[in-house]
Amino acid sequence: MIYYKDEELVIRNMEEADAQVFYDEYTAQGWHSEVEYYLMRMREQAEGKCVALTAEYQGHPVGSVYVYLTVNEGPFKGNGWPIIVDFGVLQKYQRKGIGNRLMDVAEQIAGEHADTVCLGVGLHSGYGSAQRMYVKRGYIPDGTGVWYRDSPCEQYETEIANDDDLVLYLSKRLRD
């Protein structure tokens, strides 16, 4: 299914061929993903658990995001809001508006199911551009503080690492 299309950008459901492209591109960036990760997301889409989106720029898959209809972790678990998961645009395609358009579509899909959407964002500098984008788009922290490996961190806790599992949860009201 195609959700958005202009002369250069298409946002569509993820396809099996995207898995190898994303694996190769993210590996070239120094990130370590697995082809199976993308195939798992497509299986979950087929099961109706999520919508797996691919941004295709000038005919090449360059970004992805997943909209899960049920939150299974963090402070929003069980509240009925969709959650946006694992948003990303390949580095060489950033700063072209692709990420914002991808988020527009993700929020539109979430808005078909609830009036609020949520997400979690990592806290290390690798997530810096996403952190800034979420704030500019109107996402606000949920107030439960920082979470590590699906548990809230206690004040002055020292047994955590600044890795991908250190997360701040945010939400955005999509409509009144």
N, C-alpha and C positions, 0 to 999 in steps of 0.2 A: 504494500500500500504506500502511496506517495502522500505525504502530509504538507509538503511545501516544494515549490519549484520556481526558479527564475533562470536567467541565462547561464549562470555559473553554478548555482547551488541547488541540490535536491536533498530533501530530508525524507527518508523512506524507512520501511521496516528493514532490519538487518537481514542479510542473506548469507548463506553458508560460505560463499567465496570471500566475504568480508573478513572472516576469521583469520585466514592466512595473511591477508594484507595487513591487518592490524598487528598480528604477531610479528611479522617482518619489520614493519615500521617502528613499533615500540621497542623491539630489540635493537634496532639501529640507533635509537635515542638513548639506549642504555637501560631501559626498563625491562623487567623480566616478567613477561606474561606467558600464557600458554594458549595454544589454539583451542584447547578444551574449554577454557574459560568462556570464550565467545559462543562455542557450540552449546554450552550449558545454558547461557542466557537465551539462545534461540529455542531450546527445548522448553524453558520456562515460559517463553512467549507462546509457544504452541499449546502449553497447558493452561493458558489464560492467566498466569500469575503476573505477567509484566508485558510492557510494550518495549521492544528492543529497537532503538532508532540508530540509523547510520546517516551521517552527513556526508554527502558526496559532492566534492568540489571539482569542477571541470572534469567530471567523469571518474574521479578517484576517491575511494573512501578515505575520509580525513578525520572523522570524529564520531563519537557514539555516546549514548546515554540510555539509561533504562528507567522506566517508570513502573514501579511496583505498586499494585493496587492495595496491598496490605503491608503494614509495617511489622516486621518480625523482630526488631531489636531497638535498643535505645529508648529514650524517654517518650517517644511517640507510639510505642508498641500498643496495638489494640485500640487506638483512638479513631480509626476509620478514615484516616487521611492517607492519600498516596505518598510515596517517597521516591524522590529522584536519587538514583544511585550511579556511581562511577561515571560521572560526566568527564569527558576528555576530548580535546582536539590536538592532533599531532602538532608538535612545536613549530614546524616549518609552515604551518597553515594558520597559526594564531594571528590575532590582530587584523582579521579580515571580516569580522562580524559573524563568522560561522558559529562560534559558541553561543552568542546571544540568540541567533535564529534557532539553533538546536534547543536552547532552553525555552524559547517562545513556544515551540511545538510541544516540548515535554510538559510545560505548564498548562497548555491548552488541553492536552490529554488528561492531566491530573484534574483540571477544572470540570471535566465531564463527570467526575466521580465524587468530588467534594469541593467545599469552598476554601480549603486550605491545603497547601502542599508542604512537605518537609524534606529535609536532606541533612546529611552530615558532611563536614568538610575537615580534612586533615589539617593539622596545625603547623607542620614544618614548611619551609620556604618553597618546596616543590609544589605546594598548593596555593602559593601566593596569588597567582592570577585568578584562580577560581574564587578565593576568598574575597578579593576585591570585586569581582563580577557579581557575586551573590549579594554583597552589601549594596552595590549600585542598583541591583534589581529589586531591592526592598526586603530581602530576607533579614530576619532578626534572630538573635540567640534565644533559645528556649528558657534560659534561666537556671538550668540544672548544672551548669559548669562544664568542665571538660570530662570526657569519657575515655576510658582505655579498655580495649578488648571487651566491649559491651557492658562495662560497669562504670558508674560515676566515680571519679577520682575524689578521694577525701582531701580536705584542706591540708596543705603541707605534705602531701604524699610524696615520697621520694622513689618509690619502686615502679616507675614508669619510664618509658623510652619515647623520645620524640621521633616516632616512626609512623607508618601509615595507620596504625591502630589508635593513635591519639587524635580524638575527634571532638569537634564542637558541633552540636545540633542546632539547626536553624529552621524557621518556618516562614511562610509567606501567605498572607490572606489573598486569595485570588478574586473573591467577590464578597459582597455583603449579604 
